[in-house]
Amino acid sequence: MRLRDTSLSFVVNFLLGVAWAAVLLGAVTAFLSNYSNSFLFAILSSVIATLPGMIGVLLIEHFITSKEKHEELQKQTKLLEKLTQKEQNS
């Protein structure tokens, strides 16, 4: 995982897996329950059923990306503080 904190990484990975499972489960159940009506309707309902899971995946990925951005900004801040200290000393 991309996160450094192991407990947070475990929780985020678990939730990401749950979100992908919701996508898959929603797509399959919606398709199979509406297949007898019409193939086009089954595909459309399958796409609509995947939306809640995909929103969950999107939110978790956004959380991961913002956490990575925060960690990178912390690294840059430390480097800038070191640079300003060197400039003040010289």
N, C-alpha and C positions, 0 to 999 in steps of 0.2 A: 504494500500500500504506500501511498505517497505521503501519508501523515507520519510524523515522528512519534507522537504519543501512542504507545501500544494499546492501551485500553480504549482510547478514543478511536483508534484505527480499527480495532475489532468491532466496536459498536457500529461504526460507519459502514464497514464492509458487510456486516450482518443486515443492516437496514437497506443497503444497496441490493443485496441478494433478495431480500423480501420484496423490494419494489420490482425487480426484474421478474420474480415469480408471479407477482400480481399481474404484470403485463402479459406473461405467457398464459396464465390461467384464465385471465379475462378474454384473451383472444380466442383460445381454444373453446371455452364454454359458450361464448357468444356465437361462434361460428357453428358449432355442432347443434346448438339449440335452435338456430334459425336456418339451417341448411335445408330443411324440408320445405320451407316457404319459397325461397328463391336463392340462387347462388349469389347474385349481386347484393341482395339484402343481407345475406350471411356475411359477406365480406365487409359491407358497410357497418354492420353492427359489431363486427370483430374489431374494426378500426376504432370505433367509438368506445368500445369496452377497454381498449388498451390505454386510453387517455389518462385515467387516474394513476395508473402505474407509471406511465411515462412522465407525468408531472412530478411524481415522487422521485424518479431517477434524476430528473432535471434539477430538482431542489437539492438533492444530496450531492450531485456533482458541483452545483454552485457553491455549496458549503465547503467542499474539498478545495475548490479553486480559490475561494476567498481566504481560507486558512493558509494555503500555500503562499498566497500574495502577502498575507500578514507576516509570515515567517521570513519571506524574502525582504520585506521592508525593514524588519528588525535587523537583518544582516547588514543591509545598506546603511542603516542608522549607526550601527556599531563602527562600520568602516569610516563613515563620515566623521564620527566623533574622534577616532584615532587620527584621521587626517588633520582635523582642526587643532588637535593637541600638538601634533608635530609642527604645524605652522606657528602656533603660539610659542613653542619652545625655541624656535630658530629665529 
